[in-house]
Amino acid sequence: MNIEIASRQLEAIGNATRLTIYRTLVRAGRNGLAVGQLQERLGMPASTLSHHLKRLVDTGLVRQERAGTSLICHAEYPAMQALLGFLADECCADESACSAGDAAEAGSPDGAA
């Protein structure tokens, strides 16, 4: 994943309202939720919801599709997995470069060796 994409996605879900919307869609599963259902669950004005959804759609975390007269919102699970992978892929990659003193310090509850 490109660091620019990751930073835009993290910035988008760094807002408490957008994170709540996103988590609601993730919980909804692959069928997603109609905008009206989402609005009802969150108790949010339509204009506010629309503003935040646009940001999530623009970053690729959410997609919307028409189903008759309804607009259905879906969490983009591949994008979520890519972002989580980006954050975790290099976990501890430089650990072998840490000195013994750094490791002891990291293990101490107060940070002292």
C-alpha positions as CSV (number, residue, x, y, z in Angstrom):
1,M,0.0,0.0,0.0
2,N,1.1,3.5,-0.8
3,I,1.9,5.6,2.2
4,E,-0.1,8.5,0.8
5,I,-3.2,6.4,0.5
6,A,-2.7,5.0,4.0
7,S,-2.3,8.5,5.5
8,R,-5.5,9.8,3.8
9,Q,-7.4,6.8,5.1
10,L,-6.1,7.1,8.6
11,E,-6.8,10.8,8.5
12,A,-10.4,10.1,7.4
13,I,-11.0,7.6,10.2
14,G,-9.1,9.9,12.7
15,N,-12.3,11.8,13.0
16,A,-14.6,10.4,15.7
17,T,-17.8,10.8,13.7
18,R,-16.3,9.1,10.6
19,L,-14.8,6.3,12.7
20,T,-18.3,5.7,14.2
21,I,-19.8,5.6,10.7
22,Y,-17.1,3.3,9.4
23,R,-17.4,0.9,12.4
24,T,-21.2,0.8,12.0
25,L,-20.7,-0.2,8.3
26,V,-18.0,-2.8,9.2
27,R,-20.4,-4.3,11.7
28,A,-23.3,-4.3,9.2
29,G,-21.4,-6.9,7.1
30,R,-21.2,-7.3,3.3
31,N,-24.9,-6.3,2.7
32,G,-24.1,-2.8,4.0
33,L,-26.8,-0.3,5.1
34,A,-29.0,2.1,3.3
35,V,-28.2,5.7,4.1
36,G,-31.5,6.0,5.9
37,Q,-30.8,3.0,8.1
38,L,-27.3,4.4,8.9
39,Q,-28.8,7.8,9.7
40,E,-31.4,6.2,12.0
41,R,-28.8,4.1,13.8
42,L,-26.5,7.0,14.4
43,G,-29.2,9.7,15.0
44,M,-27.3,12.0,12.7
45,P,-28.7,14.8,10.4
46,A,-28.7,13.7,6.7
47,S,-26.3,16.6,5.7
48,T,-23.8,15.7,8.3
49,L,-23.9,12.0,7.4
50,S,-23.5,12.8,3.7
51,H,-20.5,15.0,4.4
52,H,-18.7,12.3,6.3
53,L,-19.7,9.5,4.0
54,K,-18.2,11.5,1.1
55,R,-14.9,11.6,2.8
56,L,-14.9,7.8,3.5
57,V,-15.9,7.1,-0.1
58,D,-13.2,9.5,-1.5
59,T,-10.5,7.6,0.5
60,G,-11.8,4.2,-0.7
61,L,-12.9,2.9,2.7
62,V,-16.6,2.9,1.8
63,R,-18.5,2.4,-1.5
64,Q,-22.0,3.3,-2.3
65,E,-24.4,1.6,-4.8
66,R,-27.9,2.3,-5.9
67,A,-30.6,-0.4,-5.1
68,G,-33.8,1.0,-6.5
69,T,-34.4,4.3,-4.7
70,S,-32.0,3.5,-1.9
71,L,-28.3,4.3,-1.7
72,I,-26.5,1.4,0.0
73,C,-23.2,2.0,1.8
74,H,-20.7,-0.8,2.2
75,A,-17.4,-1.0,4.1
76,E,-14.7,-1.9,1.6
77,Y,-13.2,-4.8,3.4
78,P,-10.2,-5.2,1.0
79,A,-9.2,-1.6,1.7
80,M,-9.6,-2.2,5.4
81,Q,-7.4,-5.3,5.3
82,A,-4.8,-3.5,3.2
83,L,-4.7,-0.6,5.7
84,L,-4.4,-3.0,8.7
85,G,-1.7,-5.0,6.8
86,F,0.2,-1.8,6.0
87,L,0.2,-1.0,9.7
88,A,1.3,-4.5,10.8
89,D,3.5,-5.7,8.0
90,E,6.7,-4.2,9.3
91,C,6.0,-4.9,13.0
92,C,9.2,-5.4,14.8
93,A,11.2,-5.4,11.5
94,D,14.0,-3.4,13.1
95,E,13.9,-5.3,16.4
96,S,17.2,-7.1,15.8
97,A,18.8,-3.6,15.4
98,C,17.8,-2.7,19.0
99,S,20.5,-3.0,21.6
100,A,20.1,-5.1,24.7
101,G,19.7,-1.9,26.7
102,D,16.8,-0.7,24.5
103,A,15.0,-4.1,25.0
104,A,15.5,-4.0,28.8
105,E,14.2,-0.4,28.9
106,A,11.2,-1.2,26.8
107,G,10.3,-4.1,29.1
108,S,10.4,-2.0,32.2
109,P,7.1,-0.7,33.4
110,D,8.5,2.8,34.2
111,G,10.8,2.9,31.2
112,A,13.9,2.7,33.4
113,A,16.5,0.0,32.9
